[in-house]
Amino acid sequence: MAAKRQQLLDFAVLGLLHEAPMHGYEVRKRLDLAIGPFRALSFGTLYPALRGLVAEGYLSERAAATPTTSRRPRIVYQLTPLGRERFAELARGADEAAYDDEGFALRVAFFSRTEGSVRLRILEGRRARLEERLATLREEHGSGDTWSRLLTRHTEESLQRDLRWLADLIAAERGSPVHPGTLTDPSHPAFQAPGRATT
């Protein structure tokens, strides 16, 4: 696994285990459900990563108290104090990897454990990245056949929607004035995943 993706996976696992100890199957299920870059993650990738985190002292492991039908005991992984420090160190990072499609989705998943100043840098970096993408798209607008133009328009609308979502989050981080109740309402677009409409 490439070093960048390995670091993302380590960050994701340490972040999940901040909540509670989990066995490998539960970690994989949570990654599949909640964190974009690691949907459909194989056990062949996850278990070596867990073993590596144990070897580095970031996780401890123990046999589950509840027996299973399998002959092998189910292993439960728990964050160590060193693992908490490592997660905090990774959460303080705000390099370009935090702005790309995979890194950004993962970082937002753990924003509740990220310092406000770091959240703001990541949000602003992501906004700059999408603004560049939108500008490039507009330069090429109108080229190609009808279907290509339709796809371009759809992509442009998606980028604009994501940029509005980011603008709401940035305003909240900066403490900018907002309309009463705007960011306290869970149905507000700022609390929805980009591209997901509210009902």
Backbone hydrogen bonds in HBPLUS format (Angstrom, degrees):
<---DONOR---> <-ACCEPTOR-->    atom                        ^
c    i                          cat <-CA-CA->   ^        H-A-AA   ^      H-
h    n   atom  resd res      DA  || num        DHA   H-A  angle D-A-AA Bond
n    s   type  num  typ     dist DA aas  dist angle  dist       angle   num
A0006-GLN N   A0002-ALA O   2.86 MM   4  6.08 155.2  1.92 155.9 164.2     1
A0007-GLN N   A0003-ALA O   2.95 MM   4  6.17 155.0  2.01 148.0 153.9     2
A0008-LEU N   A0004-LYS O   3.02 MM   4  6.34 152.4  2.10 145.7 153.5     3
A0009-LEU N   A0005-ARG O   2.92 MM   4  6.19 156.2  1.97 147.5 153.7     4
A0010-ASP N   A0006-GLN O   2.89 MM   4  6.16 160.6  1.93 150.9 156.2     5
A0011-PHE N   A0007-GLN O   2.94 MM   4  6.10 161.2  1.98 146.7 151.9     6
A0012-ALA N   A0008-LEU O   2.91 MM   4  6.15 157.3  1.96 147.9 154.2     7
A0013-VAL N   A0009-LEU O   2.92 MM   4  6.15 165.3  1.94 156.3 159.3     8
A0014-LEU N   A0010-ASP O   2.93 MM   4  6.09 171.7  1.93 156.0 158.7     9
A0015-GLY N   A0011-PHE O   2.90 MM   4  5.97 152.5  1.97 144.1 152.4    10
A0016-LEU N   A0012-ALA O   2.96 MM   4  6.18 157.8  2.01 148.4 153.8    11
A0017-LEU N   A0013-VAL O   3.00 MM   4  6.21 160.7  2.04 152.1 157.3    12
A0018-HIS N   A0015-GLY O   3.23 MM   3  5.22 152.4  2.31  97.9 106.1    13
A0019-GLU N   A0016-LEU O   3.09 MM   3  5.80 151.1  2.18 114.8 121.2    14
A0022-MET N   A0077-TYR O   3.06 MM  55  5.45 148.5  2.16 149.6 154.5    15
A0077-TYR N   A0022-MET O   2.70 MM  55  5.45 176.6  1.70 145.7 145.7    16
A0026-GLU N   A0023-HIS O   3.01 MM   3  5.46 118.0  2.41 109.5 123.9    17
A0027-VAL N   A0023-HIS O   3.04 MM   4  6.38 158.8  2.09 156.2 163.0    18
A0028-ARG N   A0024-GLY O   2.95 MM   4  6.20 165.9  1.97 154.5 157.6    19
A0029-LYS N   A0025-TYR O   2.95 MM   4  6.18 157.8  2.00 147.0 153.5    20
A0030-ARG N   A0026-GLU O   2.94 MM   4  6.14 162.2  1.97 152.1 156.2    21
A0031-LEU N   A0027-VAL O   2.95 MM   4  6.19 156.2  2.01 151.1 158.0    22
A0032-ASP N   A0028-ARG O   2.87 MM   4  6.07 157.2  1.92 150.3 156.8    23
A0033-LEU N   A0029-LYS O   2.99 MM   4  6.20 155.5  2.05 148.3 154.3    24
A0034-ALA N   A0030-ARG O   2.94 MM   4  5.85 164.0  1.96 149.9 154.2    25
A0035-ILE N   A0031-LEU O   3.25 MM   4  5.20 155.1  2.31 126.1 133.1    26
A0038-PHE N   A0035-ILE O   3.09 MM   3  5.98 154.7  2.16 131.0 137.5    27
A0039-ARG N   A0036-GLY O   3.28 MM   3  5.65 159.5  2.32 125.4 121.1    28
A0045-THR N   A0042-SER O   3.09 MM   3  5.36 151.8  2.17 103.2 111.6    29
A0046-LEU N   A0042-SER O   2.97 MM   4  6.29 162.5  2.01 149.5 155.0    30
A0047-TYR N   A0043-PHE O   2.98 MM   4  5.71 165.1  2.00 143.4 147.4    31
A0049-ALA N   A0046-LEU O   2.99 MM   3  5.16 116.7  2.41 100.4 116.7    32
A0050-LEU N   A0046-LEU O   2.89 MM   4  6.24 154.6  1.95 156.4 164.5    33
A0051-ARG N   A0047-TYR O   2.89 MM   4  6.11 163.8  1.92 153.4 157.6    34
A0052-GLY N   A0048-PRO O   2.91 MM   4  6.06 150.3  2.00 141.1 149.3    35
A0053-LEU N   A0049-ALA O   3.02 MM   4  6.29 152.0  2.10 146.3 153.1    36
A0054-VAL N   A0050-LEU O   2.97 MM   4  6.26 149.0  2.06 147.5 156.4    37
A0055-ALA N   A0051-ARG O   2.90 MM   4  6.13 161.2  1.94 148.5 153.6    38
A0056-GLU N   A0052-GLY O   3.04 MM   4  6.26 142.6  2.18 140.8 150.4    39
A0058-TYR N   A0053-LEU O   2.89 MM   5  5.24 139.8  2.05 168.9 165.4    40
A0059-LEU N   A0053-LEU O   3.27 MM   6  5.67 140.0  2.44 118.3 116.0    41
A0057-GLY N   A0054-VAL O   2.96 MM   3  5.13 155.2  2.02 106.4 114.4    42
A0080-THR N   A0058-TYR O   3.09 MM  22  5.44 167.1  2.11 136.0 133.6    43
A0060-SER N   A0078-GLN O   2.81 MM  18  5.26 155.8  1.87 150.8 159.1    44
A0078-GLN N   A0060-SER O   2.90 MM  18  5.26 158.3  1.95 150.3 154.0    45
A0062-ARG N   A0076-VAL O   2.99 MM  14  5.35 146.7  2.11 143.6 153.8    46
A0076-VAL N   A0062-ARG O   2.70 MM  14  5.35 172.7  1.70 169.3 171.3    47
A0064-ALA N   A0074-ARG O   2.64 MM  10  5.41 158.8  1.69 172.1 176.2    48
A0083-GLY N   A0080-THR O   2.92 MM   3  4.86 117.7  2.32  94.7 111.2    49
A0084-ARG N   A0080-THR O   2.95 MM   4  6.36 146.4  2.06 152.2 161.6    50
A0085-GLU N   A0081-PRO O   3.09 MM   4  6.41 152.6  2.17 143.8 150.8    51
A0086-ARG N   A0082-LEU O   2.91 MM   4  6.21 153.2  1.98 144.7 152.4    52
A0087-PHE N   A0083-GLY O   2.90 MM   4  6.12 159.0  1.95 147.4 152.7    53
A0088-ALA N   A0084-ARG O   2.99 MM   4  6.18 163.2  2.02 146.5 151.1    54
A0089-GLU N   A0085-GLU O   2.92 MM   4  6.16 151.6  2.00 145.5 153.6    55
A0090-LEU N   A0086-ARG O   2.96 MM   4  6.25 161.6  1.99 152.4 156.4    56
A0091-ALA N   A0087-PHE O   2.80 MM   4  6.02 154.5  1.86 152.3 160.5    57
A0092-ARG N   A0088-ALA O   3.09 MM   4  6.27 129.3  2.36 138.2 149.4    58
A0092-ARG N   A0089-GLU O   3.26 MM   3  5.34 139.3  2.44  96.4 107.2    59
A0093-GLY N   A0090-LEU O   3.15 MM   3  5.43 151.8  2.23 105.6 113.9    60
A0098-ALA N   A0095-ASP O   2.95 MM   3  5.68 153.3  2.03 120.2 127.6    61
A0099-TYR N   A0096-GLU O   2.97 MM   3  5.36 159.2  2.01 112.2 119.0    62
A0104-PHE N   A0100-ASP O   2.85 MM   4  5.63 163.4  1.88 154.7 159.6    63
A0106-LEU N   A0102-GLU O   3.28 MM   4  6.48 160.9  2.32 149.9 155.1    64
A0107-ARG N   A0103-GLY O   2.91 MM   4  6.11 160.4  1.94 151.3 157.0    65
A0108-VAL N   A0104-PHE O   2.95 MM   4  6.16 165.3  1.97 160.8 163.5    66
A0109-ALA N   A0105-ALA O   3.24 MM   4  6.41 147.1  2.36 137.4 145.7    67
A0110-PHE N   A0107-ARG O   3.06 MM   3  5.45 146.1  2.18 106.5 116.0    68
A0111-PHE N   A0108-VAL O   3.12 MM   3  4.92 165.1  2.14 112.9 110.0    69
A0113-ARG N   A0110-PHE O   3.06 MM   3  5.66 156.9  2.12 114.7 121.5    70
A0114-THR N   A0111-PHE O   3.04 MM   3  4.83 160.9  2.08 112.1 110.3    71
A0118-VAL N   A0115-GLU O   3.05 MM   3  5.34 123.1  2.39 104.2 118.4    72
A0119-ARG N   A0115-GLU O   2.90 MM   4  6.25 160.7  1.94 156.9 163.4    73
A0120-LEU N   A0116-GLY O   2.96 MM   4  6.18 159.8  2.00 150.1 154.9    74
A0121-ARG N   A0117-SER O   3.14 MM   4  6.38 156.2  2.20 139.0 144.7    75
A0122-ILE N   A0118-VAL O   2.97 MM   4  6.23 160.9  2.01 155.0 160.0    76
A0123-LEU N   A0119-ARG O   2.88 MM   4  6.12 163.9  1.90 155.3 159.9    77
A0124-GLU N   A0120-LEU O   2.88 MM   4  6.03 163.5  1.91 152.4 157.0    78
A0125-GLY N   A0121-ARG O   2.87 MM   4  5.95 152.3  1.95 141.5 149.8    79
A0126-ARG N   A0122-ILE O   2.87 MM   4  6.05 156.7  1.92 149.0 155.2    80
A0127-ARG N   A0123-LEU O   2.92 MM   4  6.14 156.0  1.98 144.9 151.7    81
A0128-ALA N   A0124-GLU O   2.97 MM   4  6.20 162.3  2.00 147.8 152.0    82
A0129-ARG N   A0125-GLY O   2.99 MM   4  6.22 156.2  2.04 144.8 151.5    83
A0130-LEU N   A0126-ARG O   2.96 MM   4  6.25 159.9  2.00 153.3 157.9    84
A0131-GLU N   A0127-ARG O   2.84 MM   4  6.04 154.2  1.90 152.8 160.7    85
A0132-GLU N   A0128-ALA O   3.02 MM   4  6.23 154.5  2.09 147.3 153.2    86
A0133-ARG N   A0129-ARG O   3.10 MM   4  6.38 155.6  2.16 141.9 148.9    87
A0134-LEU N   A0130-LEU O   2.83 MM   4  6.05 155.2  1.89 148.6 155.2    88
A0135-ALA N   A0131-GLU O   2.94 MM   4  6.12 158.8  1.98 146.7 152.2    89
A0136-THR N   A0132-GLU O   3.02 MM   4  6.24 161.2  2.05 150.6 155.2    90
A0137-LEU N   A0133-ARG O   3.00 MM   4  6.19 155.3  2.06 143.5 150.7    91
A0138-ARG N   A0134-LEU O   2.95 MM   4  6.19 155.4  2.01 150.4 156.4    92
A0139-GLU N   A0135-ALA O   3.10 MM   4  6.34 142.6  2.24 142.3 151.9    93
A0140-GLU N   A0136-THR O   3.34 MM   4  6.63 141.4  2.50 140.8 149.9    94
A0140-GLU N   A0137-LEU O   3.12 MM   3  5.29 129.3  2.39  97.7 110.7    95
A0141-HIS N   A0138-ARG O   3.26 MM   3  4.81 153.5  2.33  91.2  99.0    96
A0143-SER N   A0140-GLU O   3.24 MM   3  6.05 161.3  2.27 143.1 144.6    97
A0149-ARG N   A0145-ASP O   2.98 MM   4  6.27 156.7  2.03 155.4 162.4    98
A0150-LEU N   A0146-THR O   2.93 MM   4  6.19 152.9  2.00 148.1 155.8    99
A0151-LEU N   A0147-TRP O   2.97 MM   4  6.20 158.3  2.02 148.2 153.5   100
A0152-THR N   A0148-SER O   2.93 MM   4  6.14 156.1  1.98 145.4 152.3   101
A0153-ARG N   A0149-ARG O   2.90 MM   4  6.14 157.9  1.95 147.5 153.2   102
A0154-HIS N   A0150-LEU O   2.95 MM   4  6.20 156.3  2.01 146.6 153.2   103
A0155-THR N   A0151-LEU O   2.92 MM   4  6.17 162.4  1.95 152.3 156.8   104
A0156-GLU N   A0152-THR O   2.88 MM   4  6.10 156.0  1.94 148.8 155.9   105
A0157-GLU N   A0153-ARG O   2.94 MM   4  6.18 158.1  1.99 149.6 154.8   106
A0158-SER N   A0154-HIS O   3.00 MM   4  6.25 154.5  2.06 148.0 155.1   107
A0159-LEU N   A0155-THR O   2.95 MM   4  6.20 157.3  2.00 150.2 155.9   108
A0160-GLN N   A0156-GLU O   2.96 MM   4  6.21 157.6  2.01 148.5 154.7   109
A0161-ARG N   A0157-GLU O   2.96 MM   4  6.16 153.9  2.03 144.7 151.7   110
A0162-ASP N   A0158-SER O   2.96 MM   4  6.22 157.9  2.01 147.9 153.8   111
A0163-LEU N   A0159-LEU O   2.88 MM   4  6.09 153.3  1.95 147.4 155.1   112
A0164-ARG N   A0160-GLN O   2.99 MM   4  6.26 149.2  2.09 144.8 152.4   113
A0165-TRP N   A0161-ARG O   3.07 MM   4  6.34 158.9  2.12 146.9 152.6   114
A0166-LEU N   A0162-ASP O   2.89 MM   4  6.16 158.0  1.93 149.5 155.5   115
A0167-ALA N   A0163-LEU O   2.89 MM   4  6.06 153.0  1.97 142.3 149.9   116
A0168-ASP N   A0164-ARG O   3.09 MM   4  6.40 151.2  2.17 148.2 154.5   117
A0169-LEU N   A0165-TRP O   3.16 MM   4  6.49 158.6  2.21 147.1 152.7   118
A0170-ILE N   A0166-LEU O   2.82 MM   4  6.03 161.6  1.86 157.9 163.0   119
A0171-ALA N   A0167-ALA O   2.95 MM   4  6.06 158.3  2.00 143.1 149.3   120
A0172-ALA N   A0168-ASP O   3.04 MM   4  6.27 154.5  2.11 144.0 150.7   121
A0173-GLU N   A0169-LEU O   2.97 MM   4  6.25 157.1  2.02 148.1 154.0   122
A0174-ARG N   A0170-ILE O   2.94 MM   4  6.15 150.9  2.03 149.6 157.4   123
A0175-GLY N   A0171-ALA O   3.04 MM   4  6.08 115.6  2.48 134.8 150.2   124
A0176-SER N   A0171-ALA O   2.90 MM   5  5.07 152.3  1.98 155.8 155.0   125
A0175-GLY N   A0172-ALA O   3.14 MM   3  5.05 146.1  2.26  95.7 105.9   126
A0182-THR N   A0179-HIS O   2.95 MM   3  5.45 164.8  1.97 141.5 143.6   127
A0184-THR N   A0181-GLY O   3.31 MM   3  5.10 155.9  2.37  97.8 104.7   128
A0188-HIS N   A0185-ASP O   2.86 MM   3  5.47 166.1  1.88 124.5 129.0   129
A0191-PHE N   A0188-HIS O   2.92 MM   3  5.80 161.9  1.95 130.1 134.9   130
A0192-GLN N   A0189-PRO O   3.01 MM   3  5.02 165.0  2.04 108.2 112.4   131
A0196-ARG N   A0193-ALA O   2.99 MM   3  5.49 157.0  2.04 142.9 142.5   132
